[in-house]
Amino acid sequence: GRLWRPRCEVIGMRQVVLNGTTAPLEDAALREQMTRHLLARLNEYEPEGMTARPDGPGTVLAQIGQMSGEQAVRALADQGVQALAAGERVRFLIGSEVCFEDLDYVQAAAAALLE
């Protein structure tokens, strides 16, 4: 069946916390669906230099163009996306406070770094 997740309320600049500071998403089926969603969104920009792969339950590792992980994490933070640096990659940890609209926003924020 289709999984339901409440819509995100956004007041001011969107803040998406994917750095492990929120509670983990306990619903394994929803966590897997959200992980696949983020992977698919990020990999849409593979021709432009962004690649992503799963790295455990609720975890996505992404290479964003030629940026180091630290550079990408700082640039994403300027757009309200909190993530972790993992060497040359960015680690996104999907927690209980994230909704699908947030993941679409992460895609747009990351894609903007490729320009």
C-alpha positions as CSV (number, residue, x, y, z in Angstrom):
1,G,0.0,0.0,0.0
2,R,0.9,3.6,-0.3
3,L,2.7,5.1,2.7
4,W,1.3,8.4,4.0
5,R,3.5,11.2,5.4
6,P,2.1,14.5,6.6
7,R,2.9,17.5,4.5
8,C,5.7,19.7,5.8
9,E,4.9,23.1,7.1
10,V,7.4,25.7,6.1
11,I,7.6,29.1,7.7
12,G,10.5,31.2,6.3
13,M,13.5,29.5,4.7
14,R,13.1,25.7,4.6
15,Q,15.4,23.8,7.0
16,V,16.1,20.2,6.2
17,V,18.0,18.3,8.9
18,L,19.8,15.3,7.4
19,N,22.8,15.2,9.7
20,G,21.7,12.6,12.3
21,T,20.7,15.1,15.0
22,T,17.1,14.2,14.9
23,A,15.5,10.9,15.9
24,P,15.9,8.1,13.4
25,L,12.9,7.2,11.2
26,E,11.7,3.9,12.9
27,D,9.3,2.9,10.1
28,A,11.5,0.7,8.0
29,A,9.2,0.7,4.9
30,L,8.9,4.5,4.9
31,R,12.6,4.9,5.6
32,E,13.4,2.7,2.5
33,Q,10.9,4.5,0.4
34,M,12.3,7.9,1.3
35,T,15.9,6.6,0.7
36,R,14.9,5.5,-2.8
37,H,13.2,8.8,-3.4
38,L,16.3,10.8,-2.5
39,L,18.6,8.5,-4.5
40,A,16.4,8.8,-7.6
41,R,16.2,12.6,-7.3
42,L,19.9,13.1,-6.9
43,N,20.8,10.6,-9.6
44,E,18.6,12.5,-12.1
45,Y,21.6,14.9,-12.2
46,E,24.2,12.2,-13.0
47,P,24.9,13.7,-16.5
48,E,25.7,17.0,-14.8
49,G,28.1,15.4,-12.3
50,M,26.1,14.3,-9.3
51,T,25.9,10.7,-8.2
52,A,24.4,9.1,-5.2
53,R,24.3,5.6,-3.7
54,P,22.8,4.0,-0.6
55,D,25.0,3.6,2.4
56,G,22.9,1.7,4.9
57,P,19.3,2.2,6.2
58,G,18.1,5.7,5.6
59,T,21.6,6.9,4.5
60,V,22.6,8.3,1.1
61,L,26.1,9.2,0.0
62,A,26.4,11.8,-2.8
63,Q,29.2,13.2,-4.9
64,I,28.2,16.7,-5.9
65,G,30.2,17.8,-9.0
66,Q,33.9,18.4,-8.2
67,M,33.2,19.7,-4.7
68,S,34.7,18.1,-1.6
69,G,32.3,16.9,1.0
70,E,33.2,19.8,3.2
71,Q,32.6,22.4,0.4
72,A,29.3,20.8,-0.5
73,V,28.1,20.6,3.2
74,R,28.9,24.3,3.7
75,A,27.1,25.3,0.4
76,L,24.1,23.2,1.3
77,A,23.9,24.7,4.8
78,D,23.6,28.2,3.1
79,Q,20.4,26.8,1.5
80,G,19.0,25.4,4.8
81,V,20.1,21.8,4.2
82,Q,22.1,20.2,7.1
83,A,24.2,17.2,6.1
84,L,27.5,15.6,6.9
85,A,30.8,15.5,5.1
86,A,32.2,12.1,4.3
87,G,35.5,12.6,2.5
88,E,34.7,13.7,-1.0
89,R,31.0,13.0,-0.5
90,V,28.0,14.2,1.4
91,R,26.2,11.9,3.7
92,F,22.4,12.4,4.1
93,L,20.8,10.7,7.1
94,I,17.0,10.5,6.8
95,G,15.5,11.1,10.2
96,S,12.0,11.3,11.7
97,E,11.5,15.0,10.9
98,V,11.9,14.7,7.1
99,C,9.1,14.6,4.6
100,F,9.2,13.9,0.8
101,E,8.9,17.6,0.0
102,D,12.1,18.1,2.0
103,L,13.9,15.6,-0.2
104,D,12.7,17.3,-3.3
105,Y,14.1,20.5,-1.9
106,V,17.5,18.8,-1.2
107,Q,17.6,17.8,-4.9
108,A,17.1,21.4,-6.0
109,A,19.7,22.7,-3.5
110,A,22.3,20.1,-4.6
111,A,21.5,20.7,-8.3
112,A,22.1,24.5,-7.8
113,L,25.7,23.6,-6.7
114,L,26.4,22.1,-10.1
115,E,25.8,25.5,-11.9
